Amino acid sequence: MDSGVRSTVKLIVVNDGKVLLNRCRSEPIGEYYSLPGGGQEKYETLDQAVRRECLEETGYTVAPERFVALFEEINENPAFRAEYPQYAHKMLHIFVCRLASDDTVKPSEMDESQVACEWVEISDVANRNLLPKVVKERFYELLNAERAVFLGSDHLMFNHG
């Protein structure tokens, strides 16, 4: 049983006044949006994880511009912890990225709850159910951050990518 903390990357990909979001759906939560990203693999740098995860989930090639935040998620659901111990405690490293190429490929590894990826007007992010909530609440601050911030920790009952 893996009892470690999972290192993950999340991306704020910006292009022409829009941000790339994953549209997701799960039984306990319903429809929501999440930043593209996922788990860092063993011996993989954060930079490599950012590039790989975006390509796998969205089909877009990105270049990280800056690290903007760290956030911790701890899942409190005993059933989830038993079935997915490797996903029950995560550290989210959030990066602002730009498109590195206009070329796209078909996503090869979308998250289980991911329905699609969508370009959303930056001004419309406040109207979306973007999770984690702290990312939505501080989204515009993160977009313009000159220094990385710690967004805190959250204990939750349902995993949301």
MDTraj code that builds the backbone (N, CA, C; nanometers):
import mdtraj as md
import numpy as np

residues = "MET ASP SER GLY VAL ARG SER THR VAL LYS LEU ILE VAL VAL ASN ASP GLY LYS VAL LEU LEU ASN ARG CYS ARG SER GLU PRO ILE GLY GLU TYR TYR SER LEU PRO GLY GLY GLY GLN GLU LYS TYR GLU THR LEU ASP GLN ALA VAL ARG ARG GLU CYS LEU GLU GLU THR GLY TYR THR VAL ALA PRO GLU ARG PHE VAL ALA LEU PHE GLU GLU ILE ASN GLU ASN PRO ALA PHE ARG ALA GLU TYR PRO GLN TYR ALA HIS LYS MET LEU HIS ILE PHE VAL CYS ARG LEU ALA SER ASP ASP THR VAL LYS PRO SER GLU MET ASP GLU SER GLN VAL ALA CYS GLU TRP VAL GLU ILE SER ASP VAL ALA ASN ARG ASN LEU LEU PRO LYS VAL VAL LYS GLU ARG PHE TYR GLU LEU LEU ASN ALA GLU ARG ALA VAL PHE LEU GLY SER ASP HIS LEU MET PHE ASN HIS GLY".split()
xyz = np.array([
    [0.0843, -0.1194, 0.0000],
    [0.0000, 0.0000, 0.0000],
    [0.0881, 0.1247, 0.0000],
    [0.0644, 0.2130, -0.0929],
    [0.1402, 0.3370, -0.1047],
    [0.0837, 0.4390, -0.0062],
    [0.1668, 0.4876, 0.0824],
    [0.1199, 0.5861, 0.1797],
    [0.1872, 0.7208, 0.1576],
    [0.2510, 0.7388, 0.0438],
    [0.3235, 0.8614, 0.0166],
    [0.2357, 0.9759, -0.0294],
    [0.2983, 1.0895, -0.0435],
    [0.2322, 1.2097, -0.0936],
    [0.2593, 1.2181, -0.2432],
    [0.1557, 1.2378, -0.3213],
    [0.1676, 1.2434, -0.4671],
    [0.2023, 1.3854, -0.5110],
    [0.3077, 1.3986, -0.5876],
    [0.3468, 1.5266, -0.6451],
    [0.2758, 1.5416, -0.7790],
    [0.2014, 1.6515, -0.7952],
    [0.1289, 1.6751, -0.9199],
    [0.1594, 1.8143, -0.9737],
    [0.1306, 1.8315, -1.1023],
    [0.1412, 1.9629, -1.1659],
    [0.0038, 2.0017, -1.2179],
    [-0.0262, 2.1308, -1.2122],
    [-0.1485, 2.1864, -1.2698],
    [-0.1077, 2.3072, -1.3513],
    [-0.1772, 2.3275, -1.4641],
    [-0.1348, 2.4289, -1.5597],
    [-0.2423, 2.5320, -1.5858],
    [-0.2020, 2.6568, -1.5828],
    [-0.2862, 2.7668, -1.6296],
    [-0.2292, 2.8029, -1.7663],
    [-0.2903, 2.7484, -1.8713],
    [-0.2426, 2.7696, -2.0078],
    [-0.3216, 2.8849, -2.0681],
    [-0.2508, 2.9908, -2.1057],
    [-0.3150, 3.1121, -2.1553],
    [-0.2785, 3.1337, -2.3007],
    [-0.3822, 3.1713, -2.3801],
    [-0.3597, 3.2029, -2.5209],
    [-0.4723, 3.2928, -2.5706],
    [-0.4366, 3.4077, -2.6269],
    [-0.5333, 3.5008, -2.6865],
    [-0.6525, 3.5310, -2.5954],
    [-0.6250, 3.5630, -2.4693],
    [-0.7314, 3.6017, -2.3763],
    [-0.8161, 3.4873, -2.3258],
    [-0.7713, 3.3650, -2.3512],
    [-0.8453, 3.2477, -2.3051],
    [-0.7543, 3.1580, -2.2238],
    [-0.8162, 3.0733, -2.1412],
    [-0.7428, 2.9768, -2.0605],
    [-0.7977, 2.8378, -2.0927],
    [-0.7094, 2.7406, -2.0964],
    [-0.7463, 2.6033, -2.1288],
    [-0.7876, 2.5313, -2.0007],
    [-0.9114, 2.4814, -1.9970],
    [-0.9627, 2.4098, -1.8808],
    [-1.0154, 2.2735, -1.9222],
    [-1.0048, 2.1779, -1.8311],
    [-1.0663, 2.0471, -1.8524],
    [-1.2086, 2.0534, -1.7978],
    [-1.3058, 2.0183, -1.8826],
    [-1.4440, 2.0043, -1.8353],
    [-1.4591, 1.8619, -1.7861],
    [-1.5092, 1.8483, -1.6641],
    [-1.5154, 1.7175, -1.5994],
    [-1.6552, 1.6908, -1.5457],
    [-1.6803, 1.5641, -1.5181],
    [-1.8063, 1.5235, -1.4568],
    [-1.7772, 1.4034, -1.3687],
    [-1.8273, 1.4112, -1.2446],
    [-1.8172, 1.2967, -1.1543],
    [-1.9487, 1.2841, -1.0787],
    [-1.9783, 1.1643, -1.0360],
    [-2.1062, 1.1362, -0.9718],
    [-2.1317, 1.2220, -0.8479],
    [-2.0392, 1.2322, -0.7564],
    [-2.0737, 1.3110, -0.6375],
    [-2.0730, 1.4621, -0.6595],
    [-1.9967, 1.5111, -0.7564],
    [-1.9804, 1.6555, -0.7742],
    [-2.0678, 1.7101, -0.8863],
    [-2.0889, 1.6359, -0.9911],
    [-2.1571, 1.6872, -1.1093],
    [-2.0548, 1.7457, -1.2049],
    [-2.0963, 1.8467, -1.2831],
    [-2.0044, 1.9077, -1.3791],
    [-1.9177, 2.0125, -1.3105],
    [-1.7891, 2.0106, -1.3454],
    [-1.6956, 2.1087, -1.2927],
    [-1.5797, 2.1224, -1.3905],
    [-1.4954, 2.2207, -1.3656],
    [-1.3759, 2.2434, -1.4467],
    [-1.2528, 2.2255, -1.3591],
    [-1.1445, 2.1842, -1.4224],
    [-1.0182, 2.1627, -1.3537],
    [-0.9057, 2.2105, -1.4440],
    [-0.7965, 2.2526, -1.3833],
    [-0.6785, 2.2856, -1.4622],
    [-0.6200, 2.1564, -1.5172],
    [-0.5700, 2.1568, -1.6404],
    [-0.5016, 2.0384, -1.6916],
    [-0.3816, 2.0052, -1.6029],
    [-0.3476, 1.8793, -1.5971],
    [-0.2300, 1.8389, -1.5213],
    [-0.2471, 1.7019, -1.4614],
    [-0.1463, 1.6579, -1.3895],
    [-0.1513, 1.5270, -1.3275],
    [-0.0229, 1.4952, -1.2547],
    [-0.0049, 1.3691, -1.2259],
    [0.1044, 1.3237, -1.1416],
    [0.2412, 1.3281, -1.2062],
    [0.3371, 1.3667, -1.1262],
    [0.4768, 1.3653, -1.1664],
    [0.5283, 1.2224, -1.1541],
    [0.5965, 1.1746, -1.2555],
    [0.6513, 1.0392, -1.2529],
    [0.7882, 1.0380, -1.1858],
    [0.8271, 0.9214, -1.1378],
    [0.9562, 0.9059, -1.0717],
    [1.0687, 0.9484, -1.1658],
    [1.1596, 1.0293, -1.1153],
    [1.2764, 1.0823, -1.1872],
    [1.2398, 1.1837, -1.2957],
    [1.1174, 1.2281, -1.3003],
    [1.0733, 1.3282, -1.3969],
    [1.0784, 1.4653, -1.3295],
    [1.1313, 1.5654, -1.3979],
    [1.1319, 1.7001, -1.3426],
    [0.9907, 1.7584, -1.3511],
    [0.9647, 1.8625, -1.2734],
    [0.8343, 1.9300, -1.2810],
    [0.8118, 1.9853, -1.4214],
    [0.9161, 2.0425, -1.4816],
    [0.9065, 2.0950, -1.6176],
    [0.8635, 1.9845, -1.7152],
    [0.9251, 1.8689, -1.7047],
    [0.8888, 1.7564, -1.7921],
    [0.7452, 1.7112, -1.7662],
    [0.7039, 1.7077, -1.6396],
    [0.5677, 1.6669, -1.6047],
    [0.4648, 1.7640, -1.6627],
    [0.4940, 1.8937, -1.6560],
    [0.4037, 1.9951, -1.7123],
    [0.3826, 1.9689, -1.8608],
    [0.4905, 1.9525, -1.9340],
    [0.4835, 1.9337, -2.0786],
    [0.4116, 1.8029, -2.1143],
    [0.4461, 1.6941, -2.0461],
    [0.3860, 1.5629, -2.0750],
    [0.2369, 1.5609, -2.0403],
    [0.2027, 1.6078, -1.9219],
    [0.0628, 1.6023, -1.8782],
    [-0.0283, 1.6849, -1.9690],
    [0.0167, 1.8020, -2.0100],
    [-0.0666, 1.8839, -2.0977],
    [-0.0876, 1.8151, -2.2320],
    [0.0181, 1.7613, -2.2876],
    [0.0072, 1.6923, -2.4163],
    [-0.0865, 1.5714, -2.4048],
    [-0.0723, 1.4930, -2.2968],
    [-0.1560, 1.3744, -2.2790],
    [-0.3036, 1.4096, -2.2621],
    [-0.3338, 1.5114, -2.1808],
    [-0.4728, 1.5435, -2.1487],
    [-0.5421, 1.6320, -2.2509],
    [-0.4656, 1.7205, -2.3168],
    [-0.5292, 1.8193, -2.4039],
    [-0.4846, 1.8137, -2.5492],
    [-0.3689, 1.7542, -2.5753],
    [-0.3145, 1.7522, -2.7102],
    [-0.2319, 1.8749, -2.7446],
    [-0.2165, 1.9671, -2.6500],
    [-0.1408, 2.0900, -2.6747],
    [0.0007, 2.0791, -2.6180],
    [0.0963, 2.1381, -2.6905],
    [0.2340, 2.1475, -2.6449],
    [0.2512, 2.2838, -2.5788],
    [0.2993, 2.2825, -2.4541],
    [0.3137, 2.4073, -2.3795],
    [0.4566, 2.4270, -2.3325],
    [0.4843, 2.5509, -2.2929],
    [0.6113, 2.5862, -2.2301],
    [0.5785, 2.6548, -2.0978],
    [0.6277, 2.6011, -1.9869],
    [0.6038, 2.6664, -1.8578],
    [0.6740, 2.8016, -1.8537],
    [0.6027, 2.9040, -1.8060],
    [0.6623, 3.0371, -1.7926],
    [0.7036, 3.0663, -1.6501],
    [0.6176, 3.0260, -1.5535],
    [0.6544, 3.0497, -1.4139],
    [0.5699, 2.9641, -1.3200],
    [0.6319, 2.9288, -1.2098],
    [0.5646, 2.8581, -1.1016],
    [0.4917, 2.9632, -1.0190],
    [0.3599, 2.9425, -0.9945],
    [0.2837, 3.0468, -0.9250],
    [0.2234, 3.0046, -0.7921],
    [0.2065, 2.8732, -0.7690],
    [0.1421, 2.8362, -0.6427],
    [0.1638, 2.6900, -0.6077],
    [0.1487, 2.6637, -0.4779],
    [0.1501, 2.5290, -0.4244],
    [0.0237, 2.5130, -0.3414],
    [-0.0446, 2.3999, -0.3584],
    [-0.1674, 2.3727, -0.2845],
    [-0.1697, 2.2258, -0.2458],
    [-0.2201, 2.1973, -0.1262],
    [-0.2251, 2.0602, -0.0765],
    [-0.3698, 2.0135, -0.0643],
    [-0.3969, 1.8922, -0.1157],
    [-0.5290, 1.8296, -0.1037],
    [-0.5157, 1.6975, -0.0284],
    [-0.6019, 1.6799, 0.0709],
    [-0.6051, 1.5558, 0.1463],
    [-0.7477, 1.5019, 0.1422],
    [-0.7643, 1.3841, 0.0838],
    [-0.8960, 1.3230, 0.0723],
    [-0.9291, 1.2494, 0.2012],
    [-1.0451, 1.2799, 0.2588],
    [-1.0864, 1.2229, 0.3871],
    [-1.1778, 1.1013, 0.3730],
    [-1.2166, 1.0668, 0.2511],
    [-1.3114, 0.9577, 0.2286],
    [-1.2419, 0.8230, 0.2499],
    [-1.2834, 0.7444, 0.3526],
    [-1.2168, 0.6172, 0.3810],
    [-1.2205, 0.5189, 0.2632],
    [-1.3318, 0.5137, 0.1915],
    [-1.3421, 0.4227, 0.0766],
    [-1.2441, 0.4644, -0.0330],
    [-1.2347, 0.5943, -0.0589],
    [-1.1416, 0.6446, -0.1603],
    [-0.9979, 0.6152, -0.1184],
    [-0.9662, 0.6402, 0.0072],
    [-0.8311, 0.6156, 0.0576],
    [-0.7918, 0.4687, 0.0432],
    [-0.8885, 0.3801, 0.0686],
    [-0.8596, 0.2370, 0.0583],
    [-0.8383, 0.1944, -0.0864],
    [-0.9206, 0.2470, -0.1784],
    [-0.9121, 0.2066, -0.3186],
    [-0.8015, 0.2783, -0.3951],
    [-0.7780, 0.4061, -0.3634],
    [-0.6794, 0.4871, -0.4368],
    [-0.5825, 0.5572, -0.3406],
    [-0.5068, 0.4819, -0.2626],
    [-0.4194, 0.5477, -0.1645],
    [-0.3187, 0.6437, -0.2275],
    [-0.2777, 0.6164, -0.3511],
    [-0.1785, 0.7014, -0.4179],
    [-0.2351, 0.8377, -0.4581],
    [-0.3693, 0.8540, -0.4541],
    [-0.4320, 0.9817, -0.4906],
    [-0.4910, 1.0541, -0.3697],
    [-0.4773, 0.9985, -0.2505],
    [-0.5455, 1.0533, -0.1335],
    [-0.4762, 1.1753, -0.0721],
    [-0.3488, 1.1952, -0.1019],
    [-0.2771, 1.3119, -0.0495],
    [-0.1897, 1.3659, -0.1622],
    [-0.2235, 1.4854, -0.2091],
    [-0.1544, 1.5415, -0.3252],
    [-0.1023, 1.6821, -0.2976],
    [0.0120, 1.7106, -0.3567],
    [0.0670, 1.8456, -0.3588],
    [0.0552, 1.8946, -0.5031],
    [-0.0189, 2.0035, -0.5234],
    [-0.0407, 2.0587, -0.6569],
    [0.0563, 2.1745, -0.6807],
    [0.1456, 2.1570, -0.7764],
    [0.2396, 2.2615, -0.8179],
    [0.1761, 2.3291, -0.9399],
    [0.1407, 2.4566, -0.9268],
    [0.0656, 2.5254, -1.0311],
    [0.1583, 2.6185, -1.1095],
    [0.1536, 2.6038, -1.2425],
    [0.2385, 2.6809, -1.3330],
    [0.1538, 2.7587, -1.4330],
    [0.1957, 2.8783, -1.4673],
    [0.1394, 2.9508, -1.5811],
    [0.2223, 2.9098, -1.7017],
    [0.1529, 2.8735, -1.8101],
    [0.2201, 2.8251, -1.9315],
    [0.1672, 2.8990, -2.0536],
    [0.2447, 2.8908, -2.1591],
    [0.2001, 2.9440, -2.2889],
    [0.2050, 2.8299, -2.3896],
    [0.1302, 2.8450, -2.4966],
    [0.1374, 2.7451, -2.6031],
    [0.2746, 2.7534, -2.6678],
    [0.3362, 2.6397, -2.6893],
    [0.4679, 2.6357, -2.7539],
    [0.4533, 2.6083, -2.9022],
    [0.3339, 2.5659, -2.9431],
    [0.3089, 2.5319, -3.0826],
    [0.1599, 2.5433, -3.1109],
    [0.1267, 2.5782, -3.2335],
    [-0.0138, 2.5811, -3.2742],
    [-0.0644, 2.4425, -3.3108],
    [0.0274, 2.3486, -3.3278],
    [-0.0101, 2.2123, -3.3634],
    [-0.0721, 2.1419, -3.2434],
    [-0.1715, 2.0586, -3.2698],
    [-0.2315, 1.9790, -3.1637],
    [-0.2398, 1.8334, -3.2093],
    [-0.2469, 1.7462, -3.1113],
    [-0.2673, 1.6044, -3.1379],
    [-0.3872, 1.5599, -3.0554],
    [-0.4373, 1.4439, -3.0845],
    [-0.5483, 1.3907, -3.0071],
    [-0.4979, 1.3564, -2.8670],
    [-0.5714, 1.3990, -2.7612],
    [-0.5287, 1.3632, -2.6257],
    [-0.5149, 1.2117, -2.6122],
    [-0.4089, 1.1686, -2.5449],
    [-0.3824, 1.0254, -2.5346],
    [-0.4175, 0.9662, -2.3983],
    [-0.4348, 1.0515, -2.2985],
    [-0.4574, 1.0004, -2.1633],
    [-0.5389, 1.0992, -2.0813],
    [-0.6669, 1.1122, -2.1136],
    [-0.7525, 1.2028, -2.0382],
    [-0.7837, 1.1417, -1.9017],
    [-0.8056, 1.2293, -1.8024],
    [-0.8444, 1.1835, -1.6699],
    [-0.9788, 1.1124, -1.6762],
    [-1.0014, 1.0248, -1.5796],
    [-1.1241, 0.9460, -1.5756],
    [-1.2501, 1.0326, -1.5753],
    [-1.2472, 1.1447, -1.5048],
    [-1.3648, 1.2317, -1.4961],
    [-1.3692, 1.3373, -1.6064],
    [-1.2638, 1.3477, -1.6874],
    [-1.2550, 1.4506, -1.7915],
    [-1.3464, 1.4180, -1.9091],
    [-1.4294, 1.5141, -1.9473],
    [-1.5208, 1.5005, -2.0606],
    [-1.4597, 1.5635, -2.1853],
    [-1.3941, 1.6769, -2.1675],
    [-1.3361, 1.7521, -2.2798],
    [-1.2391, 1.8554, -2.2247],
    [-1.1680, 1.9224, -2.3158],
    [-1.0917, 2.0404, -2.2766],
    [-1.1474, 2.1562, -2.3578],
    [-1.1548, 2.2715, -2.2944],
    [-1.2177, 2.3882, -2.3569],
    [-1.1342, 2.5131, -2.3321],
    [-1.1331, 2.6005, -2.4338],
    [-1.0743, 2.7324, -2.4170],
    [-1.1844, 2.8230, -2.3633],
    [-1.1626, 2.8809, -2.2467],
    [-1.2613, 2.9648, -2.1788],
    [-1.2060, 3.1070, -2.1694],
    [-1.2909, 3.2050, -2.1994],
    [-1.2489, 3.3444, -2.1840],
    [-1.2003, 3.3652, -2.0400],
    [-1.0867, 3.4303, -2.0249],
    [-1.0323, 3.4542, -1.8910],
    [-1.1354, 3.5252, -1.8042],
    [-1.2079, 3.6190, -1.8616],
    [-1.3080, 3.6929, -1.7855],
    [-1.4254, 3.6049, -1.7413],
    [-1.4410, 3.4869, -1.7997],
    [-1.5530, 3.3993, -1.7674],
    [-1.5180, 3.2923, -1.6632],
    [-1.3922, 3.2843, -1.6225],
    [-1.3509, 3.1823, -1.5259],
    [-1.4304, 3.1957, -1.3957],
    [-1.4598, 3.3175, -1.3543],
    [-1.5349, 3.3399, -1.2299],
    [-1.6745, 3.2789, -1.2354],
    [-1.7271, 3.2562, -1.3547],
    [-1.8612, 3.1993, -1.3709],
    [-1.8607, 3.0479, -1.3851],
    [-1.7447, 2.9855, -1.3794],
    [-1.7330, 2.8404, -1.3955],
    [-1.7121, 2.7740, -1.2593],
    [-1.7512, 2.6503, -1.2493],
    [-1.7285, 2.5725, -1.1278],
    [-1.5882, 2.5126, -1.1365],
    [-1.4885, 2.5976, -1.1151],
    [-1.3487, 2.5573, -1.1224],
    [-1.3046, 2.5048, -0.9867],
    [-1.2496, 2.3836, -0.9869],
    [-1.2007, 2.3209, -0.8642],
    [-1.0513, 2.2952, -0.8752],
    [-0.9782, 2.3039, -0.7651],
    [-1.0209, 2.3357, -0.6302],
    [-1.0694, 2.4804, -0.6178],
    [-1.1579, 2.5023, -0.5208],
    [-1.2206, 2.6334, -0.5025],
    [-1.1188, 2.7451, -0.4844],
    [-1.0109, 2.7176, -0.4120],
    [-0.9108, 2.8204, -0.3878],
    [-0.8463, 2.8661, -0.5186],
    [-0.8353, 2.7782, -0.6159],
    [-0.7792, 2.8173, -0.7455],
    [-0.8755, 2.9137, -0.8150],
    [-1.0046, 2.8845, -0.8090],
    [-1.1041, 2.9764, -0.8669],
    [-1.1017, 3.1109, -0.7950],
    [-1.1005, 3.1066, -0.6612],
    [-1.1037, 3.2292, -0.5818],
    [-0.9821, 3.3182, -0.6063],
    [-0.8682, 3.2584, -0.6370],
    [-0.7447, 3.3363, -0.6528],
    [-0.6889, 3.3294, -0.7949],
    [-0.7734, 3.2870, -0.8889],
    [-0.7298, 3.2653, -1.0266],
    [-0.6631, 3.3888, -1.0875],
    [-0.7285, 3.5034, -1.0772],
    [-0.6747, 3.6236, -1.1419],
    [-0.5447, 3.6689, -1.0748],
    [-0.5343, 3.6478, -0.9453],
    [-0.4098, 3.6761, -0.8744],
    [-0.2981, 3.5852, -0.9250],
    [-0.3300, 3.4568, -0.9428],
    [-0.2287, 3.3624, -0.9907],
    [-0.1820, 3.3956, -1.1320],
    [-0.2749, 3.4386, -1.2165],
    [-0.2395, 3.4750, -1.3543],
    [-0.1327, 3.5826, -1.3589],
    [-0.1404, 3.6749, -1.2650],
    [-0.0504, 3.7900, -1.2660],
    [0.0584, 3.7836, -1.1601],
    [0.0690, 3.6720, -1.0906],
    [0.1628, 3.6608, -0.9793],
    [0.3074, 3.6740, -1.0250],
    [0.3817, 3.7543, -0.9516],
    [0.5245, 3.7664, -0.9762],
    [0.6023, 3.6724, -0.8853],
    [0.5383, 3.6330, -0.7751],
    [0.5996, 3.5407, -0.6802],
    [0.5029, 3.4265, -0.6533],
    [0.5582, 3.3098, -0.6292],
    [0.4749, 3.1949, -0.5971],
    [0.4140, 3.2111, -0.4582],
    [0.2932, 3.1569, -0.4413],
    [0.2234, 3.1641, -0.3140],
    [0.1823, 3.0236, -0.2702],
    [0.1676, 3.0066, -0.1402],
    [0.1131, 2.8828, -0.0853],
    [-0.0357, 2.9055, -0.0664],
    [-0.1174, 2.8255, -0.1336],
    [-0.2623, 2.8421, -0.1282],
    [-0.3254, 2.7684, -0.0107],
    [-0.2450, 2.7007, 0.0689],
    [-0.2969, 2.6326, 0.1861],
    [-0.3247, 2.4863, 0.1585],
    [-0.4059, 2.4292, 0.2473],
    [-0.4409, 2.2875, 0.2413],
    [-0.5922, 2.2747, 0.2493],
    [-0.6439, 2.1687, 0.1893],
    [-0.7874, 2.1439, 0.1946],
    [-0.8114, 1.9963, 0.2203],
    [-0.9026, 1.9684, 0.3119],
    [-0.9483, 1.8323, 0.3378],
    [-1.0806, 1.8177, 0.2657],
    [-1.0926, 1.7177, 0.1797],
    [-1.2132, 1.7025, 0.0999],
    [-1.2620, 1.5583, 0.1013],
    [-1.3885, 1.5408, 0.0671],
    [-1.4478, 1.4069, 0.0651],
    [-1.4462, 1.3449, -0.0737],
    [-1.4379, 1.4287, -0.1774],
    [-1.4432, 1.3773, -0.3151],
    [-1.3246, 1.4301, -0.3932],
    [-1.2559, 1.3409, -0.4606],
    [-1.1420, 1.3784, -0.5436],
    [-1.1922, 1.4542, -0.6655],
    [-1.1203, 1.5560, -0.7073],
    [-1.1616, 1.6295, -0.8276],
    [-1.0451, 1.6675, -0.9158],
    [-0.9607, 1.5698, -0.9454],
    [-0.8542, 1.5916, -1.0426],
    [-0.7515, 1.6856, -0.9935],
])
top = md.Topology()
chain = top.add_chain()
for i, resn in enumerate(residues, 1):
    res = top.add_residue(resn, chain, resSeq=i)
    for name in ("N", "CA", "C"):
        top.add_atom(name, md.element.get_by_symbol(name[0]), res)
traj = md.Trajectory(xyz[None], top)
